[in-house]
Amino acid sequence: MNILVTLAYDGTQYCGFQVQPNGTSVAALFQDALQAVLGARPDIKGCSRTDAGVHAAAFCLNFHYDLRMPVQKLPLALNQHLPDDVRVLAARPVPEEFHARYAAHTKTYRYRIRNCAVDSPFESRYMHRIPRRLDDAAMNAAAAHFVGTHDFVALCAAGSSAAAHGDTVRTITDCHVERYGDEVAISVTADGYLYNMVRILAGTLVQVGEGRLSPQDIPAILQSKNRKNAGPTLPAKGLILEQVHYDLE
Amino acid sequence: MNILVTLAYDGTQYCGFQVQPNGTSVAALFQDALQAVLGARPDIKGCSRTDAGVHAAAFCLNFHYDLRMPVQKLPLALNQHLPDDVRVLAARPVPEEFHARYAAHTKTYRYRIRNCAVDSPFESRYMHRIPRRLDDAAMNAAAAHFVGTHDFVALCAAGSSAAAHGDTVRTITDCHVERYGDEVAISVTADGYLYNMVRILAGTLVQVGEGRLSPQDIPAILQSKNRKNAGPTLPAKGLILEQVHYDLE
């Protein structure tokens, strides 16, 4: 049986999803929970890596296993062996050939900014704070310029293997900015992401929000293919994987 | 100068606002911060006590002090001496006779329920989880029966001094229930509250949501003036002081 599992996690304490030489990964915790429940450690395929400190509202992974319990009982069983900041939300059977990474046609990330002089005691681990009032309408106008199929190498951290291989064309199907009171949220949906791409895109939009760039500067930044023309890489803690989109019934 | 300060805090670690013989109170932390910034420890008046573990989005307090800095600078100065889970949001001068408790004509509390089989890794400290699907429409119909001026002794924890003095009539000006996806939120606005009143009111509404009580049972529960006829006291962690209403310009 091929099983698709949806996880939510607070990434603050973790080195990302993928197992790393140093630091605790969400994947390792999940495999420990599988070991405790199933007595086995099947290979798991994650939908993405996620950087250290990045959060997920609905991370997807799959693994093959001859399960002897109803799949619906898996979330509660696994949650008993996971820390509070990692929760299994759902588990369901999927076709044998399904792969959590390759079957994803798009993924949606959100970058959350607290646009306020003071942190929230409830959400300071999930939002990057910028005290000065941002022009969210200008940010939203700039965001529209990212939509489409482009070479996004200007938004890729130096030293990435995708950049080394010239594999830096991606398609952003949606990018928009909304304000909810003191929160400015950047939403991006794309078929794939380069290393740190959302955090650099968010840093570039913040420069628009601060009036240091105009929305019309975005096409030239992309065309320059030069990382130095884009904005800074914002901190991991404001980033959350919101949704992974599959064609599943 | 009489100064009105608005605080937000995550109450998880604290014994409530008021200084208590055992446990750390938010008031003590705030006075320590005043001591660090002003070199003095003026007497502070809080808008309410709040129980151990209860949160506040906008707790109000006031104190008299001959301030030698612009009052607008007080939040940032105090926040440097407060833990991350207690934040000063604002400070402003108010008339000399203003008292944060007696000047409040109403206060709004929210009780947040996660109506889902699995906790959220982001909000498990701020929501009480009930796995079984609640009938939020029935809860909202029941909530309307609490609105008005009533003797709320049936919703008062045993051993309260208000109950001992027969001072248990309060006016609820608004009480409603809304569902936001997996969240069911109970909002109550009243001119005053008895000990554990919102948590017992919420526990009673949950019994309606579970089909164990009907909305039409609420008037009889109030009229019985018997705590045993109301629902259980829900845990503190789901409760948050949302807003304190003053007639200030």
Interface residues (C-beta under 8 A of the other chain):
Chain A: A8 Y9 D10 H55 P75 L76 N79 D84 D85 V86 R87 V88 L89 A117 V118 D119 S120 P121 F122 S124 Y126
Chain B: A8 Y9 D10 H55 P75 L76 N79 D84 D85 V86 R87 V88 L89 A117 V118 D119 S120 P121 F122 S124 Y126
